[in-house]
Amino acid sequence: MSDTVISPTDTRPAFEKINEVIAAEMERLGVPGVAVGIYYKGQEYTAGFGVTNVDYPLPVETDTLFQVGSTTKTFTATTVMRLVEQGKLDLFAPLVTYLPDLKLSSDEITANVTLRDLFTHTGGWVGDVFDDFGPGDDAVKKYVDQMNKLQQLTPLGKIWSYNNAGFTLAGRVIEAVTGQTYEQAVKELVLDPLGMDHSFFFANDVMTYSFSVGHETVKGESPKVARPWALPRSVNPAGALVSTVIDQLKYARFHMSDGKLADGTQLLKAETIATMQKPLAKAGSIADEVGVSWLIRHYGDKKTVGHGGTTNGQLSAFQMVPDEDFAITVLTNSNSGGTLHGNIVKWALQNILGWDIPDKEHLTPSQEELAAFAGTYTGYGSVIELAVKGDGLSLQAIPTDIPGLGKRSTPPPTTLAVVDGERVVGLEEPYKGAIGEFLRDEDGQISWFRFGGRIARRGQLTDPAK
């Protein structure tokens, strides 16, 4: 914890200090551009650092547009909750109520899956699917029409594993009940009422403003522009919003103000906002629990509610502490931005709110116990190799092709320490502090490793979805 806790009546020292921390992290990690926004008890601070594009450098300003990635999922959920209040949707009704032609991996799954399953990432099918069905208004529908091909990895509603595909399905439900495209519905029901007039889904809108591009940063080399810039339209509901730190703070204030707009208008009921932030399922590795799309982390008796995002070379953080009327968003334009924004958010929690966030205690299991964890774990989009290393494990993640995401570089290996029972923590960047979890099957055998929120099945598989 910081020796000096910042007073909520004078946050200027913290804002001045965080500038120095960001600048140092940008230099250390090779991040070309960063925008930060902080809100605390009525005070707001925004700033831009660096450049938008190393090839055509323009300064990052507070109104520079960045891809916010999976923070978009919370906009999808917020749109759904507006429709719930209008009586058009029910979180617990089978989706076939709204999509009678829906077909998933089995008749049983199709008949029983609900919006709750989608928003808690417990659908159980392969989730990191970014297939491109063109730029037309039918892109989301075409994506959903192909979801019957996605293999079911775990039983419906049972195991948390981060699932992008589920949110495109939720976007299709929005289209079905509103008669609008997903993007039109989100704009009408959320963006426009909140005055988020610098938040867009389409490149045609973005390119008329200052905007950032992603970068690939390899240690010891200069950052290179990452291409493609845009995600396929078919996955817009899962992660395609482009926004600014100013607009992101408007969104944070709304969700921390019991659903009220800046002028006092009640856009969502206070009970609805509370429901969204209430734990609905246990999560794992990247969060402790999940509500209606919100990821919840506990730090003793304190908690954060948020959801960051990752696109091709753009990584962002978005965290709220409703109990303390505090929010922070950090937008970056490098694949190493995850380390930066994680460190900045932690610094803010410690130095602005005065939280004590101790490192997890490392255990020293026997070599036999470690050997039980070692092996190959295959997921959709990566193969993870775990080997015994001293009192812990070494992890090497090897990316495999995911259509629509572009070429991804192989990260360096990292050491994992065992922290409690069957959980481990990364010791080196870019995975420093990342939690991994081993999951057992009904026979008590270790059959899955959950890392980065995704589960990978034990074994070298030709097709991880089977």
N, C-alpha and C positions, 0 to 999 in steps of 0.2 A: 504494500500500500504506500501511496505517496506520503512524504512527511508533511506536506501542506495540502489540505483539502480546500478546493476552491469554493468560495462563498457564492451561493446562488444569486446574490445581489451585485456581485462584481466578478463576472467571468472573463474579463479582458485578459488577466494574466494567463489563464488556461488557453485562450484562443491564440495569444501571442506565442506561447510555448509550443502549441501543437503545430504551428507553422514550421518551427525548427525541426520538430520530430519528423514531419512529413518530408521536408526537404532532405533530411539525412537518409531516410528510408528510400526515397526515390533514387538518390545517388548510389546507395549501397546495392539496391536491387535492380537498377537499370530500368526503372519505370518512367516513360517519357512524360506522362501527364496524369494529374490527379485533380479532382474537385471534391471538396468536403463541405458538409452542411451539418451544423449542430444546433439543436433547440434545447433550451433548458429554462424552465419556469418563466416563460414569456420572453426570454432573450434569444436572439437568433444570430448565428454567425455562418457566413458562407465565404469560400475562397477558392481560387483556382491556381494551379501550379503547373509549370512546364508547358509542353506543346501537345497539340492535337494529333500530329502526324509527323514522323521524323523525316519523311520525304518532302513534305510541303508544310513546314512548321508554322503554325499560328498559335498564339497564346491560349491556354485554357482559361476561360473566364467562368464566372458563377452561372452564366446562362448557356454554357457549352453543353451540347447534347451528348450523352453517353448511352450505350446499351446497358440497361439494368438487368437483363437476363431474367433469372427466375423470380425476382421480385414481382414480375408480371403475374405469377401464379396467384398472388394475393389480390391483385386487381380482378382476376377471373373470379375468385371466390367472393370478393366484395360485390361484384356485379350479380352473382348468383343470390347473395343474401338480400339485395334489393328486390329481386324477383320473388324470393321467398316471402318477404313482407307484403308484396303485392298479391300473394296467393297463387302465383303461377308455378312455383316450384316447392318441393319438399325434400329436405336433405336425406330423408330416410326412405323415400319412395323408390321402387325399382326404376332404373333408367328407361326401361321399355315403356313405362307410362308416357314418356315424352318422345322416345325414339322407338316406335313399334317395329321398325325394320332392323334394329340393332342385332348384330351377330358377333359374339366374341368366341373364345376358344372352345366353349362347350355350352350346351343348352342351360345347364345349371348356373354357370357364371352369368350368362346373359340375363337369365330370369331374376337374379338376385342382386346384382351389383347396384349400388346407390351412389349418390353424390358424396355421401360421407366416406365411402371407400376411396373415391378419387382424391378427396381433399386430405385424407390421412395417409396417402401413399400405401394403402394396403390392398390394392387391386390384385396384386400377385403375378401379373404378367410382365413380360419383357418391357422395360420402361424407356430406355434411351434410344428411341426411334425417331429419326429426323428426316424421313423420306419426303421428297419434294414432289408435290402434286400440282405445281404451276402457280402462277400469280392470280388466278381467277377467284371469284367470290365463292366457288365451290371447293376450294382447296381443303378446308377443314372437313367437309362432308366426305370428300374422296379419301382422306386419311382414315377417317373413322370406318368407312366402308371396307377398308383393308385390315382392320384390327382383329378380325377373326383368325388371321395368320399368326398373330403373336402368341407364342407359347406361354402356358401358365406355369410359372416357376414354383409358386407356393399357394396354399389354399386362400380363397377369397377372405379378406378381412382379418387375417391372422398375423402376418409378419410385415413389419415396416421395411420397405425398400424403395428408395426414391424413384418416382415414376412420372416422367414427363408425358408419356402417352396418355395417362389418365386425365391430364389437364386439357389436352386437345379434345378428348371426349367430353369434358365438362363444357368446353367452348362450343361444341356442337349442340349440346343441350340448350345453351343460351340462344343459339341461332334458331333452334326449333320452336322455342316458346315465344320469341320476340318477333320472328319473321324478318330479322335483320342479319347482316353479317356480324360476326363476333366483334370486329373492330368498331362498327357503328354502335352496337349495344353498349360496349364499355365506354365509349366517348359520351353517349347520351346519359348513361346511368351513373357514371363515376367521374370521368375526367372533366366534363363541362361543369357539373355542379360544384366541384372542388376548385374550379378556376385553374386547372392544370393545362394552361394553353400552350405550354412548351413540352408536351408529351405526345409522342406519335408512334405509329406502327409501321409506316411506309417510308421507304427511302425518298420518294418524291416529295414528301413533306419535310423530311429531315434535311435534305441537301440545300434547302433555302436558308438554313441557319448555320451557325458555328457548330460543328460536330466532330467527335473524336472517332478515330479508327483504332482497331486493335493492333497489338504488336506481339511478336514472339521474341522473348529475351532469353538468350542462352548466356550463361556465365562466361565472362571473358570476351564476349562479342557485342557488337552494336545491335540495338533492337532493329528488327525488320518488320515491315507492315504485314499483318496477317490477312489472308484472303481465303474465302469470300467474306465480305463485310456483313451481309444480311443472312439471317436464318430463312429457311423456306416459310412461305406464308402458312403452310399447313400446321406449323407448330407455334404460330403467334400466341395462342392461349397459354402456352407453357413458358415463353420466355423472350418475346420479341419487342417489348416496350422500350422506347428510347426516350430519355427524360433528362432533367437537370436536377441539381441538388436543391434548387429553389422549389421546384414542383414536388420533389420527394419530401421535403419538410412540410409542405401543405398537406400531403397525404398522411404523414406521421401525426400532425396536429389533429387531423380529423379522427384518426383511430384512437387518439388519446383523449379526445374531448367527448366521449360517449356518443359519437355519431353526429355531432353538430358541425355545421359549416362555420366559417369565420364570422358570418353575420348572425349566428345563433339559430339558423334554420336546422331543424332536426331531420337530417337526411336518412339516417338509420336509427332505429331505436337503441337506447343504451343497452337493453337486454341482448340485442342482436350482436352488438360490438363485444359484449362480455362473452357470448357464446363462441364467437370466433376465436377469442383468446383463451378459452377454457380447454384444458387437455381432453382430447377425445381418444387418443391412443398413445401407447408407449412408442417412442422412436428409438433411434440408435445411431451412434457415432457422430453425426453432425447436430444432433439435438437430443434432449431428454424426452420430450413429448411433442405431440403435434395437435393443433386445434383445427379450425377450419382454415387450412393452408398455412397458418402461422406456425413457425418453429419456435419451441420454447426451451430455454436453457435455465438451469438452476445453479446459483452460486450461494450455497448455504440457504439462508432464508430469503434470498433475493432472486429475481428472475428477469430475464430479457425475453422479449417477444419480437421476432423479426423474420427476415428472409432475404438473403443475398442472392447473387446471380453470377453466372458464368456464360459468356458467349466466346466467339473466336477471338481471343486476345483482349477481351474486356471483362474485368471481374469487379464486382461491387459488393458493398456491405450495406445493410439497412437494419438497424436495431433500435428498438424502443424499450424504455423502462417506464411503463405507464404509472407505476406507483410513485415515481419521482419526477414525472412530467419532463422526461428527458428522451431525446432521440438523436441518433447520429447516422449519417449516410456518407459513405466514401466511395467515389466512382473512380476507377482506374482504367488505363488503356494498355495493359501488359499482362501476359500470362503469369508474371511474377507478382501481379497486383494482389493476389489472394493473401500472400504473406504480409504485404504492406497493410492492406485494410484490416487484417486480423490484428496486427500489432497496434494500429491506430485506435481501433475500437477498444481493445484491452487497455491502452493508455488512458483513454477518455473515462472508462469505467473506474479506473484506479485513481486518476488525478482530478477528475471533475466531481465524480460521485463519492470518491473515497472508499471504494470497495477493496476488500482484501481478496485477491484471487491467487491462492497458493498453488504451486505446482503439485501434481499428483505424486503420491509416494510410490517409489519404484520397488517392486518385490524382487527376490532372488530365487526363482523356482529352480528345481533340479534340472539337469540335462535331459532326463527322461520326460519330465513334464513339458519342457520346451519342444522336444522331438515330437510330441503328440500334436503340436500346432503346425509344425513345419510341413511344407508340401506346395503343390500347385493349386491355385484356386482360379477358376475361369468364370469371368462374367461377360456380359454383353458389352463390348467396348474395351475390355482390358483383360490381361492375364496377370495374376499376382503370384510371384514366387516368394515363398517364405522359407528361410533357412536359419538354423541355430547360429547365434553369434554371441559368444560370451555368456552373460547372464540374461540375454534377450534374444531378439530375432532380427534378421535383416529382411527388408522388404524391397523388392524390385517390381514396380508396376510397368507393364509393357502394353502401351495402347494398341488396340486393334481397330480396324476400319469401321467407322460409323458414317454411313452416307449422310451428307448434308452438313457435317461439321468441319470438313477440311482436314488437312494433314495435321496431326498432333505430334509434338516432340515427346521423346521418352524422358521422363524425369530421372534425376539421379537416384541411386538407392538411398534408403534411410534405415536407421536403426530403430527398433521398437523395444520399449521396456514394458514388462508386465506390470500393471498397476492394481488390478484387483481380479482375482479369479481368472476369468477368461476374457479379460479386456487388456488392450495394449495401447501405448501412446507413442507417437513419433517423436524422435529426439532431434532430427535435423530438418532444415528447410529443404523443400517446400512443405514438408509434412509435419513440421514441428508443432506439437500439441494436438495433432489429429488423433482421434480415437478409432481403434479397430476392435471388433467384437467377434468372437467365435460362437457359432450357433450349433446346437446339437439336434439330431433328428429324433424321431420317436423311439429309436433303439438306443439312444444315448451316445451315438457316435458324432464326432465333430464333422459336419457336412457342409457348413457354410462359413465364410468369412465376410463380415460386413465392414466396409471401409468407404469413406466418402458418402455414406448413406446408402450405398448399393451392396447387395449381396452377391458374392461370387461362390459358385459351387466347387467343392473340393474335387480335384481331378483335372487331367488334361483332356479337354473335350474338343471334338471337331466343331461342334455347334453348341455354344453355351446355352442356347435357348431350348435345347432338347434334353 
